[in-house]
Amino acid sequence: MKSAANFLGFQLIWWLMVLFQNQYVWVALILFVCHFFMVKHPWIEGGTLLGVACAGIALDSLLTISGMFAFPQQSIMSGLIPIPIWLVALWISFAATLRHSLSYLARRPMIASILGGVGGPLSYLAGERFGAVVFGYSSGLTLILLAFLWALLMPLAFVYIHYLENRLSGVKNLQGNV
């Protein structure tokens, strides 16, 4: 049941962020707070969200600086990062699925790679079709590069989470919500 709620929460955030961009970031923030009240291991979850979201934000920032992406709505944090705040919220939301609704991929790196290589680019393509992002290069080139990057990103995210879980398993009060 919690996995279904996690999946539905991500879908809600994806649609709100892509269709309305910064207008509904506050909904994502409320869902993030609720998410933390529901997790068993807040230290691991926080490390997952921070690490994966930072990696995704850095990746999308590099792709934006390189001219691969442009965003019609200017970022309110444009002095700090070149991507809009709604995309930051989307990365945090995606990271919040990895230990929950997407956890079945943790021990299946090949499937994670395939799903990442297909799902990641399709998500950006949908965002482009809805006007949330503009591709600076041809759609074909952009999607091929995104497929490669996401095919790497997904299994690496699970390697990172495994490392984090092993590293933080000894943290005092890790199971504080038991």
N, C-alpha and C positions, 0 to 999 in steps of 0.2 A: 504494500500500500504506500509506504514512504517513497519507494522508487517511482511509482506512478505519479505521486504528487511532485516529486523532484523533476520528472520529465515534463509534466504539464506546466510547472512553474517556468522551466526553461523556454518552452514553446510560447508561453504568454509573454515573457520578456523579449524573446526574439521578435515576435510580431509587433509589439509595442515600440521597440527600439527602431526596427527597420521602417515601419510605417510612419511613426511620429517623432523619431529621433529624440532630441533632448526634452521634449515636452513631457514624457512619462518616465524619466529617470527616477523620479521619486518612488514610483511603483517598484522598480527594481531594488531600490534601497530598502524598502519595507520588506520585500521578499528575502533579501539577504539577511536581514535581522531575524526574521522568522526561521530561516534556514539554520542559523547558528543556535537557536533554541532547540532545534530538533536533532542535532548531531550528537553522537556519543563522544567523539574525540575532537573537541574544539581546537586543540593545538595542531593536530594533523590537518584538520580541515582548513584552518587559517593558513598554514604553510602551503597547502595545496592551492588554495585560492590565490595567495600572494605570488607563489612561484610560477604557476601556469599562466595566470593573468598577466604578470609582468613579462613573461616570455612572449605571449601573444600580442601584447601592447607594443613591445619592442619590435616584433616582426612586422606588424601592420604599420608602425611608424616608419620603419625602413622602407617598406613598400610604398608608402605615401611620399616620402622624401625622394625616392627614386622615380617618382612620376607614374607608378603603376596604378595608384589610387588617387582620386580626388573626391572631396566631400562637399556637396552643395551647401550644407549647413556648417558654418564656421564653428570651430571648437571654442568653448568658453575657456579652455585651458591651452589655447594656441601658443602661448609663450613657453609652456612646459613640454607639451607633446603635440605632434601634428595631426592626431586623430581626434574625432569628436568624443565628448564624454559618454554619449550613448554607446559607442563602440567599446569603451572601457567597461561599461556596465555589462555589455554583452559578453566580453571576455571573462569577467568575474562569474557571470551566470553559467557560461560553458564550463569553467573550472569546477563549479559546484555540482556538475553532473558526474564528474569522473569517478568519485568514490561511491556513487549512489546509482542513478539510473544507467550509467555506462560502465559500472564496475565489472560487469561480465566480460569486458574486453581486457581486463588487467592481465589475465593469464593466456590471452590469445593475441599476441603481438601482430601476427600476420593479418588476422581479421581486423584488428584495430587500424593497421596500416591501410588496408583496402577501404574500410569505411571512412577513414580520415581522408584518403585520396579521392574519394568520390563525394562524400558529404560536405567536406570543407568547401571545395570549389563551387558546388551547387548552392551552398548557402550564400556565397558572395555573388554568384550569378543572379540569384533571386533578389538579393539586395540591390544589385545593379538594375534589374528590371523594374523594381519598385522606386527607383530614383534616390536611394539612400547613398549610393556610391557611384562614381563614374570611373570606368576603366580608362587609364591613360594610354594603354596599348591595345592591340586587337584582343577581342574576347578569347580567341583560341590560344594565343600566347599567354595571356593572363591565367586562363584556366589550367593550362599545362603546368605553369610554374606553381600555381596554388595546389594542384594535385600532388606534385612532388613534395612541396613543403608540408602539406597536411599528412601525407603518407609517412613522413618522418616525425612530425609533431605528435601524432596520436600515441604511437608506442613509446616515444621518449617521455611523454607526460606520465605514463604508467610506470616507467622505470624511475622517474623522479618521485612519484608517490610511494613506490615500494621502498626507496631509499629513506624517504621521510618517515614512513611508518616504522622502519627498523631503527632509525636514529632516535625517534621520539618515543618509542615504546617504553623506555625507562623513565620518562618524565613523570615526576611526582604528580599525582592527582590527574593523570591522563584519563582515567576512567571515572572522572568526577560525576558524570551524569548517569551512572549505573543505578 
